[in-house]
Amino acid sequence: MQVWVIDDNIKADIKRVMDYAEKHERSIDQFFVPGDLKEFTCLIPIGYKVVFSIDVDSKGDKFRHLSISLGDGKKLPSIPVALSIAKEFGFLAENITDFYDINIENDFAVNMIELIKENNGN
């Protein structure tokens, strides 16, 4: 079993990605894949690739969008690890069922989406 630790270097990389995403919100109508751009991506030791963006729909609602995959593409991240990573990216969900949407992408990545509630800054 591998040890799961989010140290100061990882936190700094997460902050870098979050800062970039907040300054570069994307319309859900844009047809580019944030994971193809290093600015939206960070690698967490023990094999996790994490992609974060702030997506805006046609009504102006904003969503945190997080995609987590393992480098080998053969299995999905565990639920506790996915929730832990989501919290580091500012997600408020306490449980996997609390997300606005959650889905599995091509059997190798988990996508988590959470509505950003503007009235309380979350």
N, C-alpha and C positions, 0 to 999 in steps of 0.2 A: 504494500500500500504506500502511495506517495503522500507526503505531507503537504497540506494546502495552507500557504502563508501569503498574505498580501503585504509586502514590505513597503518601505518608503519609496523605493524606485518604481515599483508597480503603481503605487498611488499617484506618483508624479506623472507617469505615462497615462494613466486614466484621466487625470486632470487635463493633460494636453489634449486628449481626444475630446473630452467634454467641452472644453473651451472652444475648440475648433468647430464642433458640431453646433454649439449655440450661436456662433457667429456666421455659420453657413447652413441655416435651416434649409430644408429641401421640400419642395412641393411633391406630393405623392404622384403627381403627373410627370415628374422628371424621370427620364429613362436612363439613369446611370446607377451603377451598383456601388454603394459607398465602400463595400469591402474591397473594391479594386483600387481604392485610394488610401495610401498609408496614413493620411491625416485623420481618417475616420476609424483607424484600426490600431489595436495594440495586441501584443503577444504576451501572454501570461505564462511564466515558466510552468513546466510539466505539460505543455502542449496545447494550451487554449489560444485560439484566435478569437478576438472579440471585436465586433464592429458596432459602433454607436452612432446614431443620427437623431436629429430632431426633425420630424416630418410634420408637414402642415397640409391639412385637407382643404377641399374647396370651400368649406364653411369658415375656414380660419382656425379650426381647432388644432392644437399642437399635441404631438405624441412623442414620447421617448420610444426609440426603437433600438433594440439590442439583439444582436445575433451572436451566438456562441457556438463554436465548433471545436473539435479536437483535430489536431494536425494530421492524424492518420486517416481521417474520413471514414473510419470503420465503426465508430460508436458515438453515441450522444453523451454530452456532459451529464453528470448526475443532477438531480433536482436540487439537493442542498448546495452544491457548488454553483449552479446557475442562479439560485436565489442570492447567494453571497455576492457573486459578481454583480448582479442587478442592483443590489443595495449600494455597492461602491459607485455605481453610475447614477445614483440619485433616485432609483425606483423606490416607491413606498410600499409595494406589495409585501405582505407578510407570508402569503401562501401562494402556491402556483395557480390557484383558482381566482386570485384577486386581480389578475391582469386583464386589461381591456381585450387583448387577444394573445394567444400563444399558439404557435404551430411548429411543426417539424418540417424542415426544408430538405428535400432530397435525401432523407434518412441519415443526415450527418450534421445538421445544425438545428439548434432550437432558437426560434425567434420569439421575443417577448415585447409586447407593445403596451404602453400605459399612457392614458390620457393625462396631460398636464393641466391641472386645474389652476387657471390664472388668478382666480379670486383669492387664493391663499398662498400663492407663490410656489406651489408644489406642482 
